[in-house]
């Protein structure tokens, strides 16, 4: 994802987002996106939205996971940049936690309904809680610039919106 976004920013198809939000369970995807963004040269802040407090990952553990992933990647591709990943790279938001794993929240339910009207399907454990945080940060959304494409060279047909310094779109 990070490399595709970076390629589209470089090609002028997509403005560089200030933030990219991702739901956090164990933290593997979050660590990978932070590492990928650094390797791709993105300045966007990757923000993790905690969806469960069962063994929640902390920034130090997430940084270790990203560094271990980088070490593994560099063993197979030594020319890969030796980027620095620190706990400060991991912003963890707890505002969308429900009363337990898999338990929905009113904000998650509202996100499901709002996205359903836009033709997007969310589930309430991960994606709806992350989208609830996106919506909380957005308020109203104004469509900007061109559309986003799922892959470089593909048709650009995913709308890009911005409010303040938050840019968002939906992709698979």
ZINOR-V401172 format. One record per residue. N is the residue number from 1. OMEGA is omega in radians with two decimals (999 if undefined). D_LAST is the distance of its C-alpha to the last C-alpha in Angstrom with 2 decimals. Layout:
# ZINOR-V401172
n:N omega:OMEGA d_last:D_LAST
n:N omega:OMEGA d_last:D_LAST
This chain:
# ZINOR-V401172
n:1 omega:-3.09 d_last:9.53
n:2 omega:-3.12 d_last:13.05
n:3 omega:3.10 d_last:14.53
n:4 omega:3.11 d_last:12.11
n:5 omega:-3.14 d_last:12.68
n:6 omega:3.12 d_last:16.35
n:7 omega:-3.12 d_last:16.74
n:8 omega:3.05 d_last:15.60
n:9 omega:-3.14 d_last:17.93
n:10 omega:3.14 d_last:20.66
n:11 omega:3.13 d_last:20.31
n:12 omega:-3.13 d_last:20.73
n:13 omega:-3.02 d_last:17.56
n:14 omega:3.02 d_last:16.32
n:15 omega:3.14 d_last:18.71
n:16 omega:3.12 d_last:18.53
n:17 omega:3.05 d_last:17.38
n:18 omega:-3.12 d_last:20.01
n:19 omega:2.98 d_last:17.74
n:20 omega:-3.10 d_last:14.27
n:21 omega:-3.12 d_last:14.07
n:22 omega:3.08 d_last:12.74
n:23 omega:3.13 d_last:14.15
n:24 omega:2.92 d_last:16.93
n:25 omega:3.09 d_last:18.35
n:26 omega:3.08 d_last:20.21
n:27 omega:-3.10 d_last:18.90
n:28 omega:3.13 d_last:17.67
n:29 omega:3.13 d_last:14.15
n:30 omega:3.14 d_last:15.97
n:31 omega:3.13 d_last:18.65
n:32 omega:3.12 d_last:16.43
n:33 omega:3.10 d_last:14.63
n:34 omega:3.12 d_last:18.14
n:35 omega:3.14 d_last:19.56
n:36 omega:3.12 d_last:16.96
n:37 omega:3.11 d_last:17.52
n:38 omega:3.13 d_last:21.23
n:39 omega:-3.13 d_last:21.20
n:40 omega:3.13 d_last:19.33
n:41 omega:3.12 d_last:21.86
n:42 omega:3.06 d_last:19.66
n:43 omega:-3.11 d_last:21.86
n:44 omega:3.07 d_last:19.17
n:45 omega:3.07 d_last:19.93
n:46 omega:-3.08 d_last:17.33
n:47 omega:3.12 d_last:18.18
n:48 omega:3.11 d_last:17.77
n:49 omega:-3.09 d_last:18.03
n:50 omega:-3.11 d_last:20.16
n:51 omega:3.08 d_last:19.45
n:52 omega:3.10 d_last:22.42
n:53 omega:3.02 d_last:25.75
n:54 omega:-3.10 d_last:26.53
n:55 omega:-3.11 d_last:27.13
n:56 omega:3.12 d_last:25.12
n:57 omega:3.08 d_last:24.53
n:58 omega:-3.08 d_last:26.67
n:59 omega:3.14 d_last:26.16
n:60 omega:3.12 d_last:28.76
n:61 omega:3.13 d_last:27.11
n:62 omega:3.12 d_last:23.66
n:63 omega:3.10 d_last:25.44
n:64 omega:3.12 d_last:27.25
n:65 omega:3.13 d_last:24.10
n:66 omega:3.12 d_last:22.59
n:67 omega:3.10 d_last:26.03
n:68 omega:3.10 d_last:26.34
n:69 omega:3.11 d_last:23.03
n:70 omega:3.13 d_last:24.32
n:71 omega:3.11 d_last:27.64
n:72 omega:3.13 d_last:26.16
n:73 omega:-3.11 d_last:24.15
n:74 omega:3.05 d_last:27.36
n:75 omega:-3.13 d_last:29.43
n:76 omega:-3.13 d_last:27.49
n:77 omega:-3.06 d_last:27.13
n:78 omega:-3.13 d_last:30.08
n:79 omega:3.12 d_last:29.34
n:80 omega:-3.09 d_last:26.26
n:81 omega:3.09 d_last:27.18
n:82 omega:-3.11 d_last:28.74
n:83 omega:3.11 d_last:26.91
n:84 omega:3.08 d_last:28.21
n:85 omega:-3.11 d_last:26.13
n:86 omega:3.08 d_last:28.06
n:87 omega:3.14 d_last:27.71
n:88 omega:3.12 d_last:27.80
n:89 omega:-3.02 d_last:24.31
n:90 omega:3.04 d_last:22.92
n:91 omega:-3.13 d_last:23.02
n:92 omega:3.14 d_last:22.56
n:93 omega:-3.11 d_last:22.52
n:94 omega:-2.98 d_last:24.18
n:95 omega:-3.06 d_last:24.38
n:96 omega:3.13 d_last:21.86
n:97 omega:3.02 d_last:23.45
n:98 omega:-3.11 d_last:24.70
n:99 omega:3.13 d_last:28.00
n:100 omega:-3.13 d_last:26.59
n:101 omega:3.11 d_last:23.67
n:102 omega:3.13 d_last:21.62
n:103 omega:-3.12 d_last:23.80
n:104 omega:3.07 d_last:22.26
n:105 omega:3.08 d_last:23.54
n:106 omega:3.13 d_last:24.53
n:107 omega:3.10 d_last:22.07
n:108 omega:3.10 d_last:19.15
n:109 omega:3.10 d_last:20.55
n:110 omega:3.11 d_last:20.85
n:111 omega:3.10 d_last:17.21
n:112 omega:-3.13 d_last:16.29
n:113 omega:-3.12 d_last:18.77
n:114 omega:-3.12 d_last:17.82
n:115 omega:3.10 d_last:14.16
n:116 omega:3.11 d_last:15.41
n:117 omega:3.11 d_last:17.63
n:118 omega:3.11 d_last:14.85
n:119 omega:-3.14 d_last:13.19
n:120 omega:3.12 d_last:10.50
n:121 omega:3.07 d_last:11.07
n:122 omega:2.97 d_last:11.64
n:123 omega:-2.95 d_last:13.88
n:124 omega:-3.12 d_last:16.83
n:125 omega:-3.07 d_last:17.10
n:126 omega:-2.95 d_last:14.25
n:127 omega:-3.13 d_last:11.64
n:128 omega:3.12 d_last:14.50
n:129 omega:3.09 d_last:16.77
n:130 omega:3.13 d_last:14.55
n:131 omega:3.07 d_last:14.01
n:132 omega:3.10 d_last:17.77
n:133 omega:3.08 d_last:18.48
n:134 omega:-3.11 d_last:16.48
n:135 omega:3.10 d_last:18.49
n:136 omega:3.14 d_last:21.62
n:137 omega:-3.07 d_last:21.32
n:138 omega:-2.93 d_last:20.60
n:139 omega:3.09 d_last:23.23
n:140 omega:-3.10 d_last:23.14
n:141 omega:3.08 d_last:20.61
n:142 omega:3.14 d_last:21.77
n:143 omega:-3.11 d_last:19.65
n:144 omega:2.96 d_last:20.32
n:145 omega:3.14 d_last:20.47
n:146 omega:3.12 d_last:18.31
n:147 omega:-3.13 d_last:14.78
n:148 omega:3.05 d_last:11.79
n:149 omega:-3.14 d_last:10.58
n:150 omega:3.14 d_last:7.46
n:151 omega:3.08 d_last:10.38
n:152 omega:-3.12 d_last:14.04
n:153 omega:3.12 d_last:16.04
n:154 omega:3.10 d_last:13.43
n:155 omega:3.10 d_last:14.15
n:156 omega:-3.08 d_last:13.63
n:157 omega:3.11 d_last:12.82
n:158 omega:-3.09 d_last:10.68
n:159 omega:3.09 d_last:13.56
n:160 omega:-3.12 d_last:14.47
n:161 omega:3.11 d_last:16.92
n:162 omega:2.95 d_last:19.45
n:163 omega:-3.11 d_last:22.10
n:164 omega:-3.13 d_last:24.54
n:165 omega:3.14 d_last:22.75
n:166 omega:3.06 d_last:19.27
n:167 omega:-3.14 d_last:16.61
n:168 omega:3.07 d_last:13.27
n:169 omega:-3.14 d_last:10.32
n:170 omega:3.09 d_last:7.07
n:171 omega:3.13 d_last:3.79
n:172 omega:999 d_last:0.00
